Amino acid sequence: MRFALPIAFAVLSLARTVSAGNDPHVSVSDLKAVEIATDKSFAGDPWAMLGYTRGTYLPGYGVVFTFEMSLIQATPISPFHETVTPQEIKSVHDRKIKQLAILKDTMRDLLVQTATSLTALPPSDQIVFEAHLLGQSYEDHSGLPWRLTMTANRQKLLDAIASHATPASLAALIEERKE
């Protein structure tokens, strides 16, 4: 009887070790590589990254990468720039609308790159990129989301890549949500 409990723990431990060997695991270094690639994609003018990309692996679901940015670098209100003209407001809005299209293309490219680079990610899992878009209080936010999320199934992306799908075909596999 006194050996039954230690044996039960040993069997349970062995079972966990064996089953853990079958469970996929995306390493922190794999996530970090995608985070760095994402940050490099948005480095410099006109983008304004407001922190580093953060990624996490959710077993049974997939990977999620989030970042905060402004679509352009706009001059904030300050003692040196106390007022904003209607022309400045319109210029900032027009530039952001143009950058939104570029952001979408870049996020789609990142989804495709991530599908091929995260080899430990199970094919049935999802890949998600989410951009939190920030701006100045004086800006015209009409037509601009506060958050843009793109989600795709890894296997569907890999199949499309293998069949040399067009960018439009790849884009059709990606669910886009704007809030």
Helices and strands as residue ranges (DSSP letters): H 4-22, H 28-41, E 48-49, E 54-58, E 62-70, H 86-117, E 126-133, E 147-153, H 154-162, H 167-172, E 175-178
